Structure formats: C-alpha cells, structure tokens
Amino acid sequence: MDMCGGMPPRFDITGEFRNLRGEEHADDALNYFYRALLSMAFAAKAFGDEELFSQMRATAAKLEERMKALRG
C-alpha cells in the first residue's frame, strides 16, 4: 500500500512516495542488525567462546545506544 497515495489516490510508479517512509525503514534495518548481533553473541556463549561473546555484546550495546539517540 506504500505505492498508493495522493489526492485523488493513484499508484506511484516514479518512486515519489518512497521518501515518506525512508526513515522508518532505516530504523527497522538497525533493529535487524542489532538482533543479529545479539544472536551471534548468544551463539558464541553457547559454544563457550567468552571473549567473542563479550566483544559482540559490547558492539550490540554501542548500537543500542545509537538507536536510542536516534529515537530522541
């Protein structure tokens, strides 16, 4: 439905409406990266690699802080 809008309603084939939700999609992408980092950290923990777990968890914490700052 993101491809439909305007008054009167019409289908967008130029990409004009894409700009309306670009920021939301960027936020969603950060969430996927964050969840992937946590998944890899937990996998490292399960395999007993404490050093890698600590590194991945620290990186995830940095990304979490950045996400909080973007949300305002």
C-alpha positions in Angstrom: 0.0 0.0 0.0 3.0 2.3 0.2 2.9 2.6 -3.6 -0.6 4.3 -3.4 -1.3 7.8 -2.3 -2.1 11.3 -3.2 -5.4 13.1 -3.9 -7.0 11.6 -5.9 -5.4 8.3 -4.9 -3.1 6.9 -7.6 -0.4 4.4 -7.9 3.2 5.7 -7.7 5.5 4.3 -10.4 8.1 7.1 -10.1 9.3 6.4 -6.5 8.0 9.6 -5.2 6.1 8.0 -2.2 9.2 6.1 -1.1 10.6 9.2 0.6 7.7 9.3 3.0 8.8 6.2 4.9 12.5 6.0 4.3 13.4 6.9 7.9 11.2 4.2 9.3 12.8 1.6 7.0 16.3 2.8 8.2 15.2 2.3 11.8 13.9 -1.1 11.0 17.2 -2.1 9.4 19.1 -1.0 12.6 16.8 -3.3 14.6 17.7 -6.2 12.3 21.4 -5.6 12.7 21.0 -5.3 16.5 19.1 -8.6 16.7 21.7 -10.3 14.5 24.5 -9.2 16.8 22.7 -10.5 19.8 22.0 -13.8 18.1 25.7 -14.2 17.2 26.7 -13.2 20.7 24.4 -15.9 22.2 25.7 -18.5 19.8 29.3 -17.6 20.9 28.2 -18.0 24.5 26.6 -21.4 23.8 29.9 -22.6 22.2 31.9 -21.4 25.2 33.7 -18.5 23.5 33.6 -15.9 26.3 35.9 -13.4 24.5 33.8 -13.3 21.3 30.6 -13.1 23.4 32.0 -10.1 25.3 33.1 -8.4 22.0 29.8 -9.0 20.3 27.7 -7.9 23.3 29.8 -4.7 23.6 29.2 -3.9 19.9 25.5 -4.6 20.4 25.4 -2.2 23.4 27.0 0.5 21.2 24.4 0.0 18.5 21.7 0.1 21.2 22.9 3.5 22.4 23.0 4.8 18.9 19.4 3.6 18.3 18.3 5.3 21.5 19.9 8.6 20.4 18.2 8.4 17.0 14.8 7.9 18.6 15.3 11.1 20.6 
